């Protein structure tokens, strides 16, 4: 059975709409592979003894690019392949460790169309662990206004994130 890939358009989005959650059990592999993928060789992301003894942390922990990648996945899983990230800003408030269950979710906080016809969706997102916000995020993503639109086709003055 083949999974259906969403192609979200303006007609399918409303203010206050919740994005489908992603739940991820964090393992040492989750943390280490995220650090390796972003070429972050700092030992607090792969060396448990260093993280605990030198940094005073509970364990190794997810790095900044790994956090960003999870938010990007949440957004693109929701929008489908025509969703195009315009801006992403986030604040890490607490670390995420192996053994934690991350819950990524968010809400549509605004929808508008700019002067050149690009449809923009504003999102408030968060990673929570044990019902506590670990990372908060605001994102601006372009989605197709209708089935004939594709934000990825916009260039120059037509793209104003």
C-alpha positions in Angstrom: 0.0 0.0 0.0 1.4 3.4 -1.0 1.0 6.4 1.4 -0.7 9.4 0.0 1.4 12.6 0.1 -0.6 15.7 1.0 -0.6 18.7 -1.3 -2.0 21.3 1.1 -3.7 24.3 -0.4 -5.1 27.5 1.1 -8.7 26.1 1.1 -7.5 23.3 3.5 -6.1 25.7 6.1 -7.8 27.7 8.9 -6.7 29.9 11.8 -6.4 27.8 14.9 -5.9 24.5 13.0 -3.7 22.0 14.7 -0.9 20.2 12.9 -0.8 16.5 13.2 1.6 15.6 16.1 4.9 13.7 15.7 5.8 11.6 18.6 9.4 10.3 18.8 11.1 8.2 21.4 14.6 9.7 21.7 17.5 7.3 21.8 21.2 7.8 21.9 21.1 7.0 18.2 18.6 9.8 17.6 20.9 12.3 19.3 24.2 11.0 17.8 22.9 10.7 14.3 21.5 14.2 14.4 24.9 15.6 15.6 26.8 13.6 12.9 24.4 14.7 10.1 25.1 18.3 11.0 28.8 17.7 11.5 28.6 18.8 15.1 31.6 17.0 16.7 31.2 18.6 20.1 31.4 15.8 22.6 28.3 16.7 24.6 26.2 15.3 21.7 27.9 11.9 21.5 30.0 11.3 24.7 27.9 10.5 27.7 30.7 10.8 30.2 31.7 14.2 28.8 28.1 15.5 28.9 27.6 14.4 32.5 31.1 15.0 34.0 32.2 18.1 32.1 28.9 19.8 31.3 26.8 18.7 34.2 24.1 17.4 32.0 21.9 14.4 32.6 23.1 12.7 29.4 24.0 13.5 25.8 21.4 15.8 24.3 19.9 16.9 20.9 21.8 19.8 19.2 20.4 22.9 17.5 20.4 21.6 13.9 18.7 18.4 15.0 16.0 20.5 16.7 15.6 22.5 13.5 15.3 19.4 11.3 12.5 18.0 13.5 10.6 21.3 13.0 11.1 21.2 9.3 9.9 17.6 9.2 6.7 18.6 11.2 6.0 21.4 8.7 6.7 19.5 5.5 4.9 16.3 6.7 1.8 18.7 7.0 2.2 20.8 3.9 3.4 18.1 1.5 6.1 18.7 -1.2 4.8 22.1 -2.3 5.2 23.7 1.1 8.2 26.0 1.1 9.7 27.3 4.4 10.2 31.1 4.4 11.3 31.7 8.0 12.0 29.6 11.1 12.9 31.0 14.5 13.1 28.9 17.7 14.3 29.0 21.3 15.6 26.0 23.1 14.4 26.2 26.7 15.5 22.8 28.0 17.5 19.9 26.7 16.1 16.7 25.1 17.8 13.5 26.2 17.8 9.8 25.3 14.8 8.2 27.1 12.6 11.3 26.5 9.5 11.2 24.3 9.5 14.3 22.1 6.0 15.5 21.0 6.1 18.0 18.2 3.0 19.9 17.4 1.7 23.3 16.4 -1.1 25.6 15.5 -1.9 27.9 12.5 -1.8 31.4 13.9 -2.2 33.4 10.7 -2.9 33.1 7.0 -2.4 35.8 4.4 -1.6 36.4 0.8 1.2 38.8 -0.1 1.1 41.5 -2.9 2.4 39.0 -5.5 -0.2 36.3 -4.7 1.9 34.0 -2.5 -0.1 32.3 0.3 1.7 32.5 3.7 0.8 30.5 6.8 2.2 31.5 10.2 2.8 28.7 12.7 3.4 28.4 16.4 5.2 25.1 17.1 6.7 23.4 20.0 8.7 20.3 21.2 7.3 19.1 24.5 8.8 16.5 26.8 6.6 15.3 29.7 4.1 18.1 29.0 6.9 20.8 29.3 7.9 23.0 26.4 11.5 22.1 25.6 11.7 24.2 22.4 9.3 26.8 21.1 9.2 27.9 17.4 7.6 30.3 15.0 7.6 29.5 11.3 6.3 31.2 8.1 5.6 28.8 5.3 4.4 29.3 1.8 1.7 26.9 0.5 -0.1 26.8 -2.8 -3.0 29.2 -3.1 -4.7 26.5 -5.2 -3.9 23.3 -7.2 -2.3 25.3 -10.0 0.1 27.2 -7.7 3.6 26.1 -6.5 5.6 28.3 -4.1 8.8 26.6 -5.4 8.3 28.2 -8.8 8.6 31.7 -7.3 11.9 33.5 -7.9 13.2 37.0 -7.3 10.5 39.6 -6.6 7.9 36.8 -6.6 9.5 35.3 -3.4 9.4 37.5 -0.4 9.6 35.4 2.8 
